[in-house]
Amino acid sequence: MGYRKRSTDALSATVEGSLKRISLQHTRSKGVVTRVSNVLQSDHGRHTNMERRA
């Protein structure tokens, strides 16, 4: 049980790191995002709300 908990923490830390990297790339490539966001607008809005709540 303890091992599983530790691996879950490691996994969520990895996911968090990936999300930070992704958001850095997201900031860097605003032009591409602007074009893509027209398609993903609803998902993007939901994602931003989740970030704001966190």
C-alpha positions as CSV (number, residue, x, y, z in Angstrom):
1,M,0.0,0.0,0.0
2,G,2.8,2.4,0.9
3,Y,4.6,1.6,-2.3
4,R,1.6,2.3,-4.4
5,K,1.1,5.7,-2.7
6,R,4.7,6.7,-3.4
7,S,4.5,5.7,-7.1
8,T,1.2,7.7,-7.4
9,D,3.0,10.7,-6.0
10,A,5.8,10.2,-8.4
11,L,3.4,9.9,-11.3
12,S,1.5,13.0,-10.4
13,A,4.8,14.9,-10.1
14,T,5.7,13.7,-13.6
15,V,2.4,14.7,-14.9
16,E,2.7,18.1,-13.3
17,G,6.1,18.6,-14.8
18,S,4.8,17.7,-18.2
19,L,1.9,20.2,-17.9
20,K,4.4,22.9,-17.0
21,R,6.5,22.1,-20.0
22,I,3.4,22.1,-22.2
23,S,2.2,25.4,-20.9
24,L,5.7,26.9,-21.5
25,Q,5.5,25.7,-25.1
26,H,1.9,27.0,-25.3
27,T,3.1,30.4,-24.3
28,R,6.0,30.4,-26.8
29,S,3.8,29.3,-29.7
30,K,1.0,31.8,-29.4
31,G,0.5,32.2,-33.1
32,V,-0.1,28.5,-33.6
33,V,-2.3,28.4,-30.6
34,T,-4.4,31.3,-31.9
35,R,-5.2,29.3,-35.1
36,V,-5.8,26.0,-33.2
37,S,-7.8,27.6,-30.4
38,N,-10.7,28.3,-32.9
39,V,-11.1,24.5,-33.1
40,L,-10.4,23.7,-29.5
41,Q,-12.1,26.7,-28.0
42,S,-14.5,24.9,-25.6
43,D,-11.8,22.5,-24.4
44,H,-9.4,25.4,-23.9
45,G,-11.9,27.4,-21.9
46,R,-12.6,24.4,-19.6
47,H,-8.8,23.9,-19.1
48,T,-8.3,27.5,-18.2
49,N,-11.1,27.4,-15.6
50,M,-9.5,24.3,-14.1
51,E,-6.2,26.1,-13.9
52,R,-7.8,29.1,-12.3
53,R,-9.5,26.9,-9.7
54,A,-6.3,25.0,-8.8
